[in-house]
């Protein structure tokens, strides 16, 4: 076993090494700009006005996508009926 003074010196050197290594490692983590946008960029009235102006265009675009992807019309499937003959 080492004498108490030598143990204390070893612990002090180890602690200083960890502190220096931690400080060097912390310098690598420079705060980067966030990918999230700021929460408050415009006042509410401006945002509301801009979104109301864009609403009709967005609704038309979404309706066109629905029409393109799905047949939303009420056409009965040919040759398919329910138990009493009602078209499906």
Buried (B, 14 or more C-beta within 10 A) or exposed (E): EEEEEEEEEEEEEEEEEEEEEEEEEEEEEEEEEEEEEEEEEEEEEEEEEEEEEEEEEEEEEEEEEEEEEEEEEEEEEEEEEEEEEEEE
